[in-house]
């Protein structure tokens, strides 16, 4: 599965979710189910490939500037929170994801981020993209254990691990945050 096809699947799910595709906070969030439905129409091997590519895509966003943006937006962000943030960022679509990885300050224009800066409801994160893929795989007759085994085998040698990239700074340092993320800082710190 090439990256354009992969992002196309995400976009099909976003289209099915309609105008409610950009906020994971709602208790009846339609996007995860829409993604599950899109993936369930694929062959099991394609669902596994989607899951492995999801790991690669979210790993590409493992960068200190984005982590610090997540820290600011979410009011704190540890390892698990940053994984959730990156999975949710994928669900915002390719354009938002690509811009945010290149320049996390672009997140300041998202309506959900603006609402969150005002203390209103909203959340970018999503617990795991594995969930919709695993459920879709199970709908095709597979088991959760078989799914995990297939993903591990298909991802062997492809999955990057290690320290985040990019320039780190102390997320608690308001001056450094204002320097690196001026638009987000204007929303959350000023």
Steps between C-alpha positions, in 0.01 A plus 500: 500500500657827398471810716249669269267202522547492878409867541211445258350247743527752783336763280213265407432448870515877561250557220266241650525672840416836340525823696566309822833356382730740686433449872562177688338631820139432413361184662337404169809577286411353157851488351637181664195300386522654153867399478415149617234474229741622230768253611257208534438519124868411440671163492655394834854550366410856396364572848830379647688720254285796606590434865874473429494816289312676782787417734749638247299817441456576869869424560586769243327749731713406800670839522574720802333814359176310440521339843538843659202625300298203629619579852373855465170410334418208729623666821774237538604204291692186592605207281154343471335838454736584216423170327128580531563853371683373191231239427234771529705732283487236224121504523504874425617410149815512295522877452460583870737218598770598251485869593504424873804271474685767299382788719297411812399865542259452207273314744400840642251550213302181566155569648540216752827653623344846528212351704745316724695824559178654637447207736215365289464135408722343240774246451735427213626167629370157426584198713639286219461455126553132566143478636308563176749286303475209746120519505490507119734199489272314741198581279676318216516187717842547661580514870663774703797271569544420130482871423776583750717217366450612138574866581815404690621282213417757231656782700825320579783720378264779394410652834735775617558551869719739687512850636279771354656714230522875480620760744394435859419768756349495846124496451462681835714792376239755389754726329643212294148388412409853390813502281436159337117497494390866498143446372427213739661694785271796423203268542611307805749715690398860439 
